[in-house]
Amino acid sequence: MHIPLYQVDAFTDEVFKGNPACVMLLDNWLEEDVLLAIAQENAVAETAFLVPQAQGFHLRWFTPDLEMDLCGHATLASAHVVLHHLHPELNEVTFDSLSGPLVVTRSTHGYEMTLPNRAPEHAILPVELEESLSTKPVEVHKSRDYLLVYNHASEVENLHIQRDLFDRIQLGTGGVIVTAPGEDCDFVSRFFTPQATILEDPVTGSAHCTSAPYWSERLGQTQLVAEQRSARGGTLHCQVLPLHVLVSGQARTYLQGNVELNHL
């Protein structure tokens, strides 16, 4: 069995930056334990699997640890594979996913994804989370992910996570967003996931389903430019709508090849 494989750096116009995702094209679904094993072997934050449908593709996302209900950067990478490599004549692609239909179109900022609006609500900071942070936030909110707000971008950039305490938190498929106002953009963020093989995600599209609505309300604007301040870094353009967040970014192909699974 030969499975086409693309590795794409998402939310960047340069390789070695942004968030790397593997995109794999299947004819039919393999067993879940096989998909997870492939994701572990790929050893990136997310592997996206695509199966063609009558209209678009069925899309599933796997970390090295579990299947996710939504992953923005691997969706962007998948759209890049479809619209740049497979069907360059098309201007949009629809993915059927656990988060419903996701439409990705070409845009002035690369590719624009229509993601769900997951505006957060005020929340209490769990003791385990507070103890794991080098700096306490000034605000705490939550939807799927916790959103921890700081006053200055430098606090986000210099934040340290004490992992043995952090890993005590049970969030399912959720994570922790730390965010602050930006100086040369509207806001900055970082994203961490407890119990995950990869603690800090380089650039997290799905986190902006929560952070963009928060900053939209706070800043009084629906168009936002965000930067994720991980070691690799990435830039996201967001438009906040009542039910959706449009998240745009660029992508670059790093690798193209085939995986051989002749034993299956």
C-alpha positions in Angstrom: 0.0 0.0 0.0 1.4 3.4 -1.1 0.0 6.5 0.6 0.8 9.9 -0.8 2.3 12.1 1.9 2.9 15.9 2.0 4.5 17.8 4.8 3.4 21.5 4.8 4.4 24.4 6.9 1.2 26.3 7.7 0.7 30.0 8.6 4.0 31.0 7.0 5.5 31.9 3.6 8.8 30.3 4.5 9.8 26.7 5.2 11.1 25.9 8.7 8.6 28.4 10.2 4.9 28.2 11.0 3.4 24.9 12.0 4.3 21.7 10.2 1.5 19.3 9.4 1.5 16.0 7.4 -1.3 15.5 4.9 -2.0 12.0 3.7 -4.4 10.9 0.9 -6.3 7.7 1.4 -8.7 5.8 -0.9 -10.7 4.5 2.1 -10.4 4.8 5.9 -7.9 2.6 7.7 -8.5 1.3 11.2 -8.2 4.0 13.9 -5.2 2.4 15.6 -3.3 2.4 12.2 -4.1 6.1 11.7 -2.8 6.9 15.2 0.4 4.8 14.6 1.0 6.7 11.4 0.6 10.0 13.2 3.1 8.9 15.8 5.5 7.9 13.1 5.1 11.3 11.4 6.1 12.9 14.7 4.5 16.3 14.0 1.8 18.1 16.0 -1.0 17.0 13.6 -1.5 14.5 10.7 -4.5 15.2 8.5 -6.0 12.2 6.6 -8.2 12.9 3.5 -10.6 10.6 1.7 -12.3 11.8 -1.5 -16.1 12.3 -1.4 -18.6 13.3 -4.1 -18.2 16.9 -2.9 -14.7 17.6 -1.5 -13.0 15.4 1.1 -13.7 13.7 4.4 -11.0 15.1 6.8 -9.7 13.7 10.1 -6.9 15.0 12.3 -4.6 13.0 14.6 -2.0 14.1 17.0 0.6 11.5 18.1 -1.7 10.9 21.1 -5.4 11.1 19.9 -7.9 12.1 17.3 -8.9 15.8 17.4 -12.3 17.4 16.7 -10.7 20.4 15.0 -7.2 21.5 13.8 -6.7 24.7 12.0 -3.2 24.5 10.8 -3.7 20.9 9.4 -6.8 22.1 7.7 -4.9 24.9 6.1 -2.2 22.4 5.1 -4.8 20.1 3.6 -6.3 23.0 1.6 -2.8 23.8 0.3 -2.4 20.2 -0.9 -5.7 20.1 -2.6 -5.7 23.6 -4.2 -2.0 23.8 -5.0 -1.0 20.3 -5.8 -4.1 18.2 -6.7 -6.6 20.7 -8.1 -4.9 24.1 -8.9 -7.9 24.9 -11.1 -10.2 25.2 -8.1 -10.6 28.2 -5.8 -12.2 26.4 -2.9 -12.5 23.0 -1.2 -15.0 21.7 1.3 -14.0 19.3 4.1 -16.4 17.1 6.0 -15.2 16.8 9.6 -16.1 16.2 13.2 -16.6 20.0 13.4 -19.0 20.0 10.5 -18.4 21.2 6.9 -15.2 23.4 6.7 -14.8 25.5 3.5 -11.4 26.8 2.6 -11.0 29.4 -0.2 -8.0 31.2 -1.8 -7.6 34.7 -0.4 -5.2 37.6 -0.5 -3.6 36.2 2.6 -3.2 32.7 1.2 -6.1 30.4 2.2 -9.1 31.4 4.2 -10.8 28.9 6.5 -14.3 29.2 7.8 -14.0 27.9 11.4 -16.6 27.8 14.2 -16.9 30.9 16.5 -16.0 29.6 20.0 -16.3 32.8 22.0 -15.1 32.2 25.6 -16.9 32.9 28.9 -15.4 34.0 32.2 -14.0 31.1 34.2 -12.1 30.2 37.4 -8.4 29.4 37.1 -7.9 25.8 38.2 -5.4 25.5 41.0 -3.2 23.0 39.1 -3.1 25.4 36.1 -2.2 28.5 38.3 0.6 26.6 40.0 2.1 25.5 36.7 2.4 29.1 35.4 5.4 31.3 36.0 3.2 34.4 35.8 -0.5 34.6 36.8 -2.9 36.0 34.2 -5.1 39.0 34.7 -8.2 37.4 33.2 -9.4 33.8 32.7 -11.9 32.7 30.1 -12.9 29.3 28.7 -14.6 27.6 25.7 -13.1 24.3 24.6 -9.7 25.8 25.5 -8.7 28.0 28.5 -7.9 31.6 27.5 -5.5 33.3 29.9 -5.0 37.0 29.3 -1.9 39.0 30.1 -1.2 42.8 30.0 2.0 42.6 27.9 3.3 40.6 24.9 6.5 40.1 26.8 4.7 38.2 29.5 3.4 35.7 26.9 6.8 35.4 25.3 8.6 34.7 28.5 6.0 32.5 30.1 7.3 29.2 31.5 5.2 26.1 32.1 6.1 23.7 34.9 5.1 20.6 33.1 4.7 18.1 35.9 2.0 20.3 37.4 0.5 21.3 34.0 0.0 17.7 33.1 -2.3 17.1 36.0 -5.0 19.2 34.2 -7.6 17.2 32.4 -8.9 19.1 29.3 -9.8 16.3 26.8 -9.0 17.7 23.4 -8.7 21.2 24.7 -5.6 23.2 25.6 -4.5 26.5 27.1 -4.1 29.7 25.2 -2.0 32.5 26.7 -2.6 35.9 25.0 -1.9 39.6 25.3 -2.2 42.8 23.2 0.3 43.0 20.4 2.7 45.9 19.6 3.0 45.4 15.8 -0.2 43.3 15.5 -3.6 43.2 17.3 -2.7 40.4 19.7 -0.2 37.7 20.3 -0.6 34.2 21.8 1.0 30.8 22.6 -0.8 27.5 22.9 0.0 24.5 25.3 -1.7 21.1 25.7 -1.4 19.0 28.8 -0.4 15.3 28.5 0.6 15.9 24.9 3.7 14.5 23.3 4.3 18.1 21.9 3.7 20.5 24.8 3.6 23.8 22.8 2.0 24.0 19.4 3.9 26.3 17.0 0.8 27.9 15.4 -2.7 27.0 16.4 -5.6 27.9 14.0 -8.3 26.4 16.1 -7.2 28.5 19.2 -8.2 31.6 17.2 -11.8 30.4 17.2 -11.7 31.5 20.8 -8.9 34.2 21.0 -10.2 36.2 18.0 -13.7 36.6 19.3 -12.3 37.7 22.7 -10.0 40.4 21.1 -12.7 41.4 18.6 -15.0 42.4 21.5 -12.3 43.9 23.5 -10.8 46.0 20.7 -14.1 46.8 19.0 -13.1 45.5 15.6 -13.9 42.4 13.5 -10.7 42.3 11.4 -7.6 41.2 13.4 -4.0 40.3 12.7 -2.5 37.8 15.2 0.9 36.4 15.8 1.7 33.2 17.6 5.0 33.8 19.5 6.4 30.2 19.5 10.0 29.5 18.5 8.9 28.9 14.9 6.2 31.7 14.9 3.3 32.4 12.5 0.9 35.0 11.3 -2.9 34.7 11.1 -5.5 37.1 9.7 -8.9 36.7 11.4 -12.4 38.0 10.7 -14.9 37.5 13.4 -18.5 36.8 12.4 -21.5 35.9 14.7 -21.2 32.1 14.0 -17.8 31.8 12.4 -14.2 33.0 12.5 -12.5 33.3 9.1 -8.8 32.5 9.6 -6.4 33.1 6.8 -2.7 32.2 6.3 -0.1 31.1 3.9 1.5 27.7 3.5 4.6 26.2 2.0 5.3 22.6 1.0 8.4 21.1 2.6 8.2 17.5 1.5 6.3 15.3 -0.9 6.6 11.5 -1.1 4.9 8.2 -0.4 4.5 6.0 2.7 4.8 2.3 2.1 2.6 0.1 4.3 2.9 -3.2 2.5 2.1 -5.2 5.7 -1.4 -4.0 5.8 
